[in-house]
Amino acid sequence: MTARMKTAVLILKRHGFKGLILELKKRYFVKPLPGFREMEQFFLDKTGLEIGGPSWFFKGRLPVYDKIKTLDGVNFSTSTIWTGAIDADRGFVVDGRRVGRQYILDAVDLSPIGKDAYDFVLSCNNIEHIANPMKAMEQWLSVLKKGGVLVVVAPRKEANFDHNRKTVAFGHLLADYENNTAEDDLTHLEEILALHDLGRDLHAGTMEQFRERSLRNFENRCLHQHVFDMNVLKELFGYFELTVIESMQLDGDYVVIGRKR
């Protein structure tokens, strides 16, 4: 059974047929973002890199997969909870079609790729899983050409299992960056265990199973290390001197698109 099928079965068990239909509509029957036609120019026949993925967001809400020239992918492991097994030799595959190369790299170290390689970089629901998100953004921008765009999609805590947690302060992210916090960091584990809403986490299991999985976070990267809102996302973009060309709050996510100066 594929990871997608397992998720569907879990949704059906926990939320019934109606919940499954709502989730399918959210992922596969959604309209493009307002203003997408104006944003197409940044992706049309361009070369890009996606961190994680492939993502439903870039099929429906910001449907760029059928616009691009090539798209390489970066995943931290050859097997993840979201993708299942990854065969890097097949390349980065979207809906059965190879669209570019598949890199097995950590999001905080893209040095094997080289500088200024891409016209755009995509990241959907990745930044919250990264212990040192500013180090990651620095790397993403290192492979982005001058004038290229970075798209970051981050979940709104109100729409998921983080709704009891506080939004991270920019100063905390900056401290992690300056201290070179590593991706095996578990500083936030006790807070997460205390405030994580298991009822909204389909794959977490019992509290004991969730704790066990969390202790192995470096292997699976399931933890939401930090909780973001629009203000802190814009602070990140400002720190790296990105010109914000689009920002919006959706039901479940924040979207920020910035251009590298």
N, C-alpha and C positions, 0 to 999 in steps of 0.2 A: 504494500500500500504506500502510495506516495505521500509526501509531507502535506500536500494540498488536500488529499483525500482524508488524511487523519484529522486535519483541522476541521473539515466539513463534518466529520462524524462527531467530534467534540462539541461543535456548535449545536448540532442537532440534539445531542444528549442534554446539554445544559440549557438551551434556549428554545428548543422545539423547532418545528418546521417554519414558523413565522420568523424566528430569529435567523435561521439559515437563509431564508429568502432575502431578508434585509441585508445580511452580510454580502450575499452574492450581488445584490443591486449596488451596494456601496463600492465593490471592487471591480465589477465588470460591466455595469450598466449606468455609468455616470457621464455627465456632460463635461466637456473641457472647461477649464477655468475661464472666467470672464477676461476678455482681452487676450486670449491665447493667440488669435490671429496676428496681433501686433508683436507677440513674443516669438513667433515662428522663425523670424529672421536669425535668431541666435542659434538655431539648431538645423535649419534647412541645408542639406548637403554639407554639413560640418562634421568634424571629427571630435568625439568626446570620450569621456571616461565616467563610468558609474561606480560609485563606492557601494559594495553590496549589490543586491538585486539579482536578477531583474525584479522590478517593482510594479505592482498594479497601478501605482500613481502615474507612472510614465507611459501607461497604456491608455488610461482614461482621463484623469484630471489634467495632466500636462502631457498629452499624447505625442511624444517625440520619437518613439521607436521607428515609426514609418516615415520620418522626415530626415533622419540623419544619413550621413555618408557611411561612417563606421562608428562603432561604439565598443571600446574595450571595457572589461569589468575587473574589479578588485574584490576578492573575498578573502577573509583571514584564514580560512581552512578549506581543505578539500571535501569537507562535509559540515553542513550547518543545519540547525533546526528549521531554518526557513527555506533552504534550497534542496536539502537532501545531499546526496553524493554529487560532487563536481568533478568532471573529467576535463582538466585544463587543456588537454590535447584537442578537445572538440572546439575550443574557443569559447567566447562569451555567447551564449545561446539564448535567444528570445523567441518564445513560441515555436521552437523547433528550428529556428533559422540562426545560423552563425552570423553575428554582426561585427565581430572583432576578436581580439585576443582575450584570454582569461588569465589574469594574474592571481597568484596565491600570495598575498602580501598583507601585512598589517596596515590598517588605514593611517597609522602614525609614522609609517616609513615607506615612502614611495620612491626612494632613491634609485632602485633598479630601472625605473621607467625613464628617467631623464627630465631635464628642465623644459618648460615651455612647449609641451608636446601637443596640447589639446585646445580646441576652440571653446569647449564647455566641460564642466564637471557636475555630475548629478549625485545627490545624496538624499535618500528618502528613509527616514526613521532609522538612521544610523548614529547620529551625533550623540543621542542620549545613552547609547551603549558604550561610549568611549570614555575611559577614565581621564584622559588628557585631551579634551576636544580642541583646545587651541593649538596644540602640537599637530593634531590631525588637520585642522584648517590650514595651517602653515604648509603642510605637505601637499594638500590639495591645490593650493595656490601656486606651489612651486612647479607643478606640471601644467598649469594653465597659462596660455599665451596672454600677452598684454592685450587688453580689450575683450578678452574672453569672459564668459559668465559662469558663476557658481550658483547652483540651485540647491538650497538646503530646505528640506521638509522635516519638521520636528513635531512630535505628537503633543496635543494639548492634554494636560493632566486631567482635566475635567471629564475627558472622554475615555479614560482608561484606568488601569489599576493604580496609578500614581496620585489619584485625586486627593488623598490624605496628606501628601508630602508638600513641603515648601519649595518654591521656585529657587533655583540656585542663584547666588549673587555673582555678579561679574568678577568681583574681587577674589572669590574662591577659585574660579576658573583660571584667573591670572596667576594665582599662587601655585596651582597645579602646573601651569605652564613654566613658570620660573623655577620651580623645584624639580622639573622634569619627571613628574609623576608617571610611573610605569603602568602598563595595562593589566598587571596582576594586582593592582591596588584594590583593597577591600575596605577602605575607610568608611564607606557609607553602608556597609552590610547590616549593622544592627538597626539603623534607622529604617532601612528597606524592610527588614524582617518584621519590624514593629508596625509599619504603616502600609505595607503592600496589601492590596485588596485581592485575595486569592479568588474571590468569586468572579472577578473580571479577567483572570489570567487563565486561558484555556489549557495551557500546557504545564502549569505549575504543579498540579497534584496537591497532595496534603502539605501542611506546613513543614513537616519533617522532610518530605521529598523536595520541597522548594528550597529549604535550607541547604540540603545536600547538593542540589544543583548549583546553588549560589556560591558555595565554597569552591566549586570547580569552574568558576566564571571565566578564568583565563582560557579554559578549553572551549566553553560554549558561548560566551559573550551575551548571555541572556539578560543580565542585570541592566536596568536603567540607572546608570551611575549618577546622572543629574537630571533635574526637571527644568525645562526651559519655558519661557514665555516670549512674546514678541520683543519686549524691551531688551532682554539679555541677548537675544539673537542679533538685534540691531547693534548692540554694543560690540559684539564679536565682529560684525561686519565693519563697524567703524574703526575698531582697533587695527584691522588689517587694511584699512584705507580702501575698502571696496565701495563703489558707488551703488547704493541701493536703487534699482530700477523698478522693482515690484515687491510688494509685501502684502500679504493678506492672511486673515484668520478664517479658517474653514471650521466646519462642525467638529472635526477630529484632529486637525493639524494646523500648524503655522507654516507658511511658505514665504521664504525670502530669496530673492534673486538679486545678485550683485555683480557688477562689472569690475574687472581688475584694471586699475589705472595704468 
